[in-house]
Each structure stands twice: as structure tokens, then as C-alpha cells.
């Protein structure tokens, strides 16, 4: 009995893991200085954020520096509090000024004296975003408005240069001449998200082979490979622009197709379903359930949306991701409020409220958690 202690509950396991990771980082940093870099903190999981928060509160972390990046528009709630921690130093990366843009253009063109007209135009169009500075330069090259001189340097092909007025129109240049099948693959990729398993692009019978289309999108710098099985967009802006350009009806249909493709790739009987979550709770199962809830929501499929939102909430609770559990269970309950026939009986609804109340109490929201628990009685 002493050698095999009782299994910890989800909350205790989460806390124990957080403490162990924090202590390991601190111990390692005391022996060897450490720089820990986390990009796009807004997409980090709950445990990663908890470990970073714990490090900011420790009195002696040794020689460890944690560098994180986060979009300013996503800096709210928990992330904003983290940036205000006593040991945290916040740096806001402001848009590039004209001179910064000029220096970037000069470096990319390997010229000390880029055209002032070109600098002025790109400064106005890119609005200080380095990604769009590079995109506008690439567009100028692709359209023949920038060309090599006799010494191999870049120069303007004419007296003036014409580029799209908006970043959205600029990104459209990357894809405007794609054939129909390749554009369909791009749109499905945009629906699937920032990164996704390659095989999910085979979502239709006639899409049995999309290798050529994938290679074309990689060649154009839209998609990149992460190993043999995963693809991702080279930049979030490319995915966002591609997604925004999909007509609403087609977007709903693609989300429904994405859900079907995910279920075909990993059938439901391979993971936990509602009512069985506690014995099969894993981060992978949680991620799958949350993605399916998202796709069914965007497809307008209420019953399946509810099913997977509830499952994701239960799985999140069981793996200790309580903030995500709160969001997913609330989503399921909001659906139930407008569609009471989603559950078979009052007991099933009460169980859902009870689970939601327990999660709220765990995250410290007692004022809402107690009434929710009472509804679960």
C-alpha cells in the first residue's frame, strides 16, 4: 500500500504536475542558465500557462528567463494578469515605422537605397506589419514590377509600381489563378485550422489523391510540411484570408465534411463517448472532441455540436483543464437551454449541471458554481 499510493484526483494531479515541472525548470536553471521560449502563448494549454504563472511567483528561479509572445488582441483575462506579474517585464511590439520598413526592404532587396516611392507605397499598404512588407515585395517580384539589374540587384521595372490596396487583396494574388480543385483543397485546409493531419484533405471520394494540389500549395508558400503527416499554414494571415473568402453556405458544408473526415480518420469507438470520459480522458481525446464540437457548431448541426461539447467538457474536467471544461460545458448547457430535447430525461440534464457546478467551484467561481450544483441535485 505504501509503495502504490492511491490515484490522485484530476485537480490534485494537475497541481502536482505543475509543481513538478516548475521545480524541474528551476533546478535545471540553477545548474545551467536557461532561456525558455514559448511562441503564441494565447494558444498554449492550461498546464503550460499554469507553469509559467507559477514561475513568475517563485522568489528564486535561478538563472531562468522565460520569453513568451502573444498577440496584443488576445492579451486579456489570464494572459493579461500574467503580464502584470511582479517578475514579468512586458514589451509591446509596435508596428514598424517608415524608417523601420525602409530598413527591412533594403535588407530584403540587398540595396542600401531602395526606391522612396516603393518604400512609401509599402509603408502605407503594410501598416507596419513585417509579414505584409515581405508579401508586398514578393507580389512586386511575382508581377514583374521588381526585376534584377545587370549586377544581380533588385530594381523597379518602370517609373512607378502598382500593388493591391488591402492586405486581403494582396493575399488573393497568391491564389487567384489556382484551379478549382486546388482552391477546394485550400478552402478545406483553411476550415481544418492552423495545422492538421494531411489525410484529412482527402475528405471526398473524388479527392482520393490530392498530392498534386498539396504540392502546389507548398510551392506557393501557403502550406508547409511538419513531418510526413502534418501540414500547416505558413502564416496565420494566409489561413484567415482563405477562410474569410469562403461563401457562408460552402463554409458550413466544409465544416460538416471536416467533422466526417475526422470521424473516419479516428472512429468514435476508438475514443471515449459521453458517459465514459473518465476512463479514457487524454489530451488527444479532448482535442478531438473540442474540434468536433467546433466543426459541428460551424456546420449548424445542433445535436452533434451538443454531443461533442459535452464530451469535451467532461474530458477537460477529467484531465484537469478546468477553464476549458468551463467553456465547453457552458456551451453545451446554452444549447440545451434552447433545445431541451437534446437530453433524454431530467436526470441527464441534472448530471450536466452538476458537472458544470463542480468545475466552477474548482476554478473558484463559487457564486455561479453553487447554484449550478443545486440544479444538479
Backbone torsions as a table, in degrees:
resi	resn	phi	psi	omega
1	UNK	NA	-39.6	179.9
2	UNK	-68.0	-32.9	-177.9
3	UNK	-77.4	-24.9	-177.3
4	UNK	-124.4	82.2	-177.5
5	UNK	-64.4	162.3	-180.0
6	UNK	-63.1	149.2	179.0
7	UNK	-64.6	135.9	178.8
8	UNK	-74.6	148.8	172.6
9	UNK	-73.3	171.3	-172.7
10	UNK	-60.2	-42.6	-178.1
11	UNK	-64.8	-46.3	179.8
12	UNK	-64.7	-38.6	179.5
13	UNK	-64.7	-41.2	178.3
14	UNK	-61.9	-47.7	179.9
15	UNK	-63.1	-40.9	178.8
16	UNK	-63.4	-41.7	179.6
17	UNK	-65.1	-43.4	178.6
18	UNK	-59.0	-46.2	-179.8
19	UNK	-64.1	-40.9	-178.5
20	UNK	-65.8	-42.7	179.8
21	UNK	-66.3	-44.2	179.6
22	UNK	-60.8	-46.4	-179.2
23	UNK	-63.7	-38.0	179.1
24	UNK	-64.4	-43.7	179.4
25	UNK	-62.7	-45.8	-178.5
26	UNK	-64.3	-43.7	-179.6
27	UNK	-63.6	-41.7	179.2
28	UNK	-65.2	-41.9	-178.0
29	UNK	-67.4	-29.0	178.2
30	UNK	-70.3	-28.8	178.3
31	UNK	-85.0	-38.6	-177.9
32	UNK	-141.4	124.8	178.9
33	UNK	-52.4	140.2	-173.3
34	UNK	-130.4	136.1	169.8
35	UNK	-115.2	115.3	-178.4
36	UNK	-107.9	118.2	-175.8
37	UNK	-112.2	126.8	177.3
38	UNK	-126.5	114.3	-178.8
39	UNK	-90.4	146.0	177.0
40	UNK	55.1	61.0	-177.8
41	UNK	-59.5	-25.3	-178.3
42	UNK	-62.5	-18.5	179.4
43	UNK	-104.4	6.3	-179.2
44	UNK	-71.8	152.4	178.5
45	UNK	-75.9	168.5	-175.2
46	UNK	-61.0	-39.2	-178.7
47	UNK	-65.8	-42.9	179.0
48	UNK	-60.8	-44.4	178.8
49	UNK	-64.6	-38.4	180.0
50	UNK	-64.7	-40.3	179.4
51	UNK	-64.6	-43.3	178.9
52	UNK	-63.1	-43.0	178.3
53	UNK	-61.6	-40.4	179.0
54	UNK	-63.4	-39.7	-179.9
55	UNK	-63.5	-34.9	-179.3
56	UNK	-70.4	-16.9	-176.2
57	UNK	-99.4	-11.1	-178.1
58	UNK	-75.0	138.7	-178.4
59	UNK	-69.6	-30.1	-177.3
60	UNK	-139.6	103.2	-179.5
61	UNK	-103.0	9.9	179.6
62	UNK	67.9	-150.9	-177.7
63	UNK	-94.7	67.3	178.0
64	UNK	-125.1	133.1	175.5
65	UNK	-122.6	123.4	178.3
66	UNK	-103.9	116.7	179.7
67	UNK	-108.1	118.2	179.8
68	UNK	-122.8	150.2	174.2
69	UNK	-119.2	151.1	-178.8
70	UNK	-156.7	140.4	174.5
71	UNK	-63.9	137.5	-180.0
72	UNK	-60.0	-36.7	-178.6
73	UNK	-69.3	-15.9	177.8
74	UNK	-101.5	3.7	-177.2
75	UNK	-84.3	84.4	179.2
76	UNK	-149.1	170.2	177.6
77	UNK	56.3	-126.0	-176.4
78	UNK	-60.2	-39.9	-178.3
79	UNK	-68.4	-37.0	178.2
80	UNK	-65.9	-41.5	177.3
81	UNK	-62.0	-38.8	178.6
82	UNK	-62.0	-39.1	-179.5
83	UNK	-69.0	-17.5	-179.5
84	UNK	-96.9	4.0	-179.0
85	UNK	-60.9	150.1	-176.3
86	UNK	-55.4	-37.8	-177.0
87	UNK	-91.1	4.4	-177.3
88	UNK	-94.5	143.5	174.1
89	UNK	-122.2	121.6	-175.9
90	UNK	-101.1	133.2	174.7
91	UNK	-122.6	118.8	175.4
92	UNK	-88.7	119.7	178.5
93	UNK	-84.7	106.7	-176.2
94	UNK	-82.3	161.0	176.8
95	UNK	-57.1	151.2	178.9
96	UNK	-63.5	135.0	172.0
97	UNK	-78.3	172.7	-177.4
98	UNK	-59.2	-43.0	-179.1
99	UNK	-66.6	-35.6	176.3
100	UNK	-65.3	-42.7	178.6
101	UNK	-62.7	-41.5	178.9
102	UNK	-62.2	-43.0	179.6
103	UNK	-63.5	-39.9	178.6
104	UNK	-65.2	-43.8	178.4
105	UNK	-62.8	-43.6	179.8
106	UNK	-59.6	-41.9	179.2
107	UNK	-66.8	-40.5	-177.7
108	UNK	-71.7	-32.5	179.4
109	UNK	-92.3	-4.2	-177.9
110	UNK	55.9	43.3	177.8
111	UNK	-132.2	138.0	176.9
112	UNK	-78.7	-18.8	-173.6
113	UNK	-130.2	65.0	177.8
114	UNK	-61.7	153.1	-179.1
115	UNK	-55.2	130.5	178.7
116	UNK	-63.9	-34.7	177.7
117	UNK	-63.6	-42.0	179.2
118	UNK	-64.4	-44.1	-179.9
119	UNK	-62.5	-44.2	-179.4
120	UNK	-62.8	-44.1	-178.4
121	UNK	-64.7	-48.2	-177.6
122	UNK	-69.1	-35.8	176.6
123	UNK	-59.4	-44.3	-179.6
124	UNK	-67.8	-39.0	-175.8
125	UNK	-78.3	-43.3	-173.1
126	UNK	-77.8	-20.5	177.1
127	UNK	54.4	38.4	173.3
128	UNK	82.4	6.1	-179.7
129	UNK	-93.5	115.7	-177.6
130	UNK	-57.7	-35.6	179.2
131	UNK	-59.1	-44.3	-177.7
132	UNK	-74.4	-27.9	172.8
133	UNK	-58.6	-48.3	179.3
134	UNK	-64.3	-40.0	-179.6
135	UNK	-64.7	-41.4	179.7
136	UNK	-66.3	-39.7	176.4
137	UNK	-63.5	-42.6	178.6
138	UNK	-62.7	-38.9	178.4
139	UNK	-64.1	-39.6	178.8
140	UNK	-64.0	-37.1	177.3
141	UNK	-69.8	-46.4	-177.0
142	UNK	-63.4	-31.5	-179.2
143	UNK	-92.4	6.7	175.5
144	UNK	77.6	12.4	-179.4
145	UNK	-86.7	-15.1	168.6
146	UNK	-119.7	133.1	-179.3
147	UNK	-141.4	165.7	180.0
148	UNK	-78.1	141.2	172.9
149	UNK	-90.7	-174.7	-175.7
150	UNK	-62.3	-25.5	-179.4
151	UNK	-95.3	3.2	177.6
152	UNK	91.9	-0.7	177.7
153	UNK	-83.4	168.0	-179.1
154	UNK	-92.4	139.3	177.9
155	UNK	-145.2	158.8	177.3
156	UNK	-72.7	139.2	-177.6
157	UNK	-77.8	-22.0	-178.9
158	UNK	-138.0	-169.5	-179.5
159	UNK	-72.4	-29.1	-178.1
160	UNK	-137.5	173.6	-178.4
161	UNK	-135.2	143.0	-178.3
162	UNK	-122.9	122.9	-179.4
163	UNK	-132.6	158.2	-178.6
164	UNK	-55.6	149.3	-176.2
165	UNK	-74.1	-30.1	-173.6
166	UNK	-126.4	155.1	175.8
167	UNK	-58.1	-36.6	179.4
168	UNK	-62.6	-43.8	178.1
169	UNK	-66.6	-34.2	177.0
170	UNK	-62.2	-47.5	-178.8
171	UNK	-65.9	-29.1	177.9
172	UNK	-62.6	-27.0	177.8
173	UNK	-59.9	-30.7	-179.0
174	UNK	-66.5	-28.0	-168.5
175	UNK	-124.0	0.0	-170.6
176	UNK	-63.4	-27.6	-177.4
177	UNK	-105.3	16.7	175.0
178	UNK	-67.5	143.5	175.0
179	UNK	-73.0	170.9	-172.0
180	UNK	-60.9	-42.1	-177.9
181	UNK	-67.4	-40.5	-179.8
182	UNK	-67.1	-38.8	177.8
183	UNK	-66.2	-36.9	176.4
184	UNK	-60.7	-42.1	179.1
185	UNK	-64.9	-41.6	177.9
186	UNK	-61.5	-43.5	-179.4
187	UNK	-65.5	-39.9	177.4
188	UNK	-65.0	-39.2	177.4
189	UNK	-60.8	-41.5	179.3
190	UNK	-63.6	-36.0	178.0
191	UNK	-69.6	-36.9	-177.6
192	UNK	-68.2	-28.5	175.2
193	UNK	123.0	-170.4	-176.4
194	UNK	-62.0	-40.6	176.0
195	UNK	-142.7	154.3	-172.7
196	UNK	-165.7	156.4	175.5
197	UNK	-64.5	135.6	-177.8
198	UNK	-55.3	-38.3	-173.4
199	UNK	-67.3	-16.8	179.5
200	UNK	-69.9	-14.9	176.7
201	UNK	-75.4	-8.9	174.9
202	UNK	-94.6	65.4	-171.9
203	UNK	-92.2	-7.0	179.0
204	UNK	-129.9	157.9	180.0
205	UNK	-60.9	-39.4	-179.1
206	UNK	-75.4	-5.4	177.0
207	UNK	-99.4	29.1	-176.9
208	UNK	-54.3	-34.2	176.5
209	UNK	-132.1	118.4	177.6
210	UNK	-123.0	22.8	-176.8
211	UNK	-59.8	-42.5	-178.8
212	UNK	-64.7	-41.4	-179.8
213	UNK	-66.1	-40.2	178.1
214	UNK	-64.0	-43.5	179.0
215	UNK	-62.1	-37.3	178.5
216	UNK	-64.9	-42.0	179.9
217	UNK	-68.9	-33.0	174.9
218	UNK	-68.6	-43.4	179.8
219	UNK	-59.3	-36.6	-179.4
220	UNK	-81.7	-0.4	178.3
221	UNK	76.9	19.9	179.9
222	UNK	-88.7	-45.9	176.6
223	UNK	-111.7	152.0	172.7
224	UNK	-132.3	155.1	-179.1
225	UNK	-91.5	138.4	171.0
226	UNK	-117.7	85.8	-173.0
227	UNK	78.7	-166.9	-174.9
228	UNK	-82.9	-18.7	-169.4
229	UNK	-115.5	-10.7	-173.7
230	UNK	-121.6	139.0	174.0
231	UNK	-118.4	152.7	173.9
232	UNK	-146.6	158.9	175.2
233	UNK	-73.2	141.7	-178.4
234	UNK	-67.6	-23.6	176.0
235	UNK	-153.5	143.9	-179.0
236	UNK	-58.0	-35.8	-177.6
237	UNK	-61.8	-33.6	178.4
238	UNK	-66.5	-41.9	178.0
239	UNK	-67.0	-44.0	-178.6
240	UNK	-61.0	-42.2	179.6
241	UNK	-67.8	-40.3	179.1
242	UNK	-64.5	-41.1	-179.4
243	UNK	-67.6	-42.5	-178.3
244	UNK	-63.6	-26.1	-178.0
245	UNK	-83.6	-2.5	-179.7
246	UNK	-82.9	126.6	177.0
247	UNK	-57.4	148.6	-172.9
248	UNK	-56.0	-46.5	-178.3
249	UNK	-62.7	-42.7	179.8
250	UNK	-68.1	-36.2	179.3
251	UNK	-61.2	-44.5	178.6
252	UNK	-61.6	-42.8	180.0
253	UNK	-64.2	-38.1	179.9
254	UNK	-69.6	-36.3	176.3
255	UNK	-65.0	-40.1	176.5
256	UNK	-63.2	-41.4	178.6
257	UNK	-66.1	-36.6	178.2
258	UNK	-62.7	-41.6	178.1
259	UNK	-62.6	-43.5	178.8
260	UNK	-63.5	-40.5	179.8
261	UNK	-64.5	-40.3	178.4
262	UNK	-64.1	-39.8	-179.6
263	UNK	-70.9	-32.4	176.6
264	UNK	-70.9	-35.0	-179.4
265	UNK	-70.9	-45.2	177.2
266	UNK	-131.4	97.2	-176.6
267	UNK	-60.6	157.0	-179.3
268	UNK	-60.4	-32.2	-177.2
269	UNK	-72.5	-4.2	177.2
270	UNK	-92.6	-7.9	179.8
271	UNK	-134.2	174.3	-178.5
272	UNK	-73.8	145.1	170.5
273	UNK	-110.2	171.0	-178.1
274	UNK	-53.9	134.1	-178.5
275	UNK	95.3	-14.0	-180.0
276	UNK	-122.0	11.3	-169.0
277	UNK	-62.6	-39.9	-170.3
278	UNK	-62.0	-28.5	-177.8
279	UNK	-89.5	-7.3	-177.1
280	UNK	-130.1	17.3	-174.7
281	UNK	-70.5	115.9	175.0
282	UNK	-138.7	156.3	176.6
283	UNK	-57.4	-36.3	-179.9
284	UNK	-66.1	-42.2	178.2
285	UNK	-64.8	-38.9	177.8
286	UNK	-63.5	-46.6	-179.3
287	UNK	-60.5	-42.1	179.7
288	UNK	-62.7	-47.0	-178.2
289	UNK	-63.1	-42.1	-179.6
290	UNK	-65.4	-40.2	178.0
291	UNK	-66.0	-40.7	178.3
292	UNK	-64.8	-40.0	176.5
293	UNK	-59.8	-43.2	179.0
294	UNK	-61.8	-48.7	-178.1
295	UNK	-64.5	-42.5	178.8
296	UNK	-66.5	-34.4	176.6
297	UNK	-63.6	-48.6	-178.6
298	UNK	-68.3	-24.0	177.7
299	UNK	-83.1	-10.4	-178.9
300	UNK	78.3	21.7	-178.3
301	UNK	-97.2	90.8	-167.8
302	UNK	-62.3	-47.7	-174.6
303	UNK	-63.7	-44.8	178.9
304	UNK	-70.4	-33.5	175.1
305	UNK	-59.4	-48.2	179.1
306	UNK	-61.9	-44.4	-177.0
307	UNK	-57.4	-47.2	-175.0
308	UNK	-84.4	-25.7	173.2
309	UNK	-65.0	-43.8	177.9
310	UNK	-63.5	-44.6	179.5
311	UNK	-61.4	-44.5	179.5
312	UNK	-61.7	-39.2	177.9
313	UNK	-63.1	-42.6	179.6
314	UNK	-67.2	-43.7	178.8
315	UNK	-64.0	-42.8	179.8
316	UNK	-61.0	-41.9	177.4
317	UNK	-61.4	-41.8	-175.8
318	UNK	-72.8	-25.8	177.9
319	UNK	-95.9	3.3	176.7
320	UNK	88.1	8.3	177.0
321	UNK	-88.5	72.2	-167.4
322	UNK	-70.3	-33.7	177.8
323	UNK	-65.4	-41.7	176.9
324	UNK	-67.2	-37.0	177.0
325	UNK	-61.0	-41.7	179.1
326	UNK	-59.4	-46.2	-178.2
327	UNK	-64.5	-46.9	-175.0
328	UNK	-70.5	-40.6	179.1
329	UNK	-68.0	-38.0	175.8
330	UNK	-63.3	-38.4	177.7
331	UNK	-61.4	-43.1	179.0
332	UNK	-65.3	-41.1	-179.3
333	UNK	-68.5	-34.6	176.6
334	UNK	-65.8	-37.1	174.8
335	UNK	-65.1	-41.0	-178.2
336	UNK	-65.8	-32.8	-179.7
337	UNK	-62.3	-38.3	-179.1
338	UNK	-95.2	-12.0	179.4
339	UNK	-136.4	74.4	-175.2
340	UNK	-62.8	-16.4	-179.5
341	UNK	-78.9	3.8	-179.5
342	UNK	-72.6	-18.5	176.6
343	UNK	-114.2	155.3	-175.0
344	UNK	-77.6	-30.4	-175.5
345	UNK	-158.7	174.1	-177.6
346	UNK	-65.5	-31.4	179.9
347	UNK	-63.7	-40.0	179.7
348	UNK	-65.0	-40.8	177.0
349	UNK	-65.0	-41.8	179.2
350	UNK	-62.7	-38.7	178.4
351	UNK	-61.6	-39.4	179.7
352	UNK	-66.3	-42.9	177.0
353	UNK	-63.5	-39.9	178.6
354	UNK	-61.8	-42.9	178.2
355	UNK	-63.3	-43.3	179.9
356	UNK	-62.9	-44.0	179.1
357	UNK	-61.7	-40.5	179.4
358	UNK	-63.4	-40.0	178.6
359	UNK	-65.0	-43.9	180.0
360	UNK	-61.2	-40.8	177.6
361	UNK	-63.8	-37.7	-179.5
362	UNK	-63.1	-39.9	-178.8
363	UNK	-86.2	2.5	174.4
364	UNK	92.8	7.1	179.2
365	UNK	-92.4	71.4	-173.7
366	UNK	-69.6	-35.9	-176.9
367	UNK	-58.2	-36.5	178.4
368	UNK	-93.3	-31.8	-175.4
369	UNK	-66.0	-41.1	-178.9
370	UNK	-63.1	-49.1	176.4
371	UNK	-58.8	-36.4	179.0
372	UNK	-65.7	-42.3	177.1
373	UNK	-62.5	-38.5	179.3
374	UNK	-64.0	-35.5	177.1
375	UNK	-69.5	-19.9	179.3
376	UNK	-86.7	-4.2	-179.1
377	UNK	-77.9	NA	NA
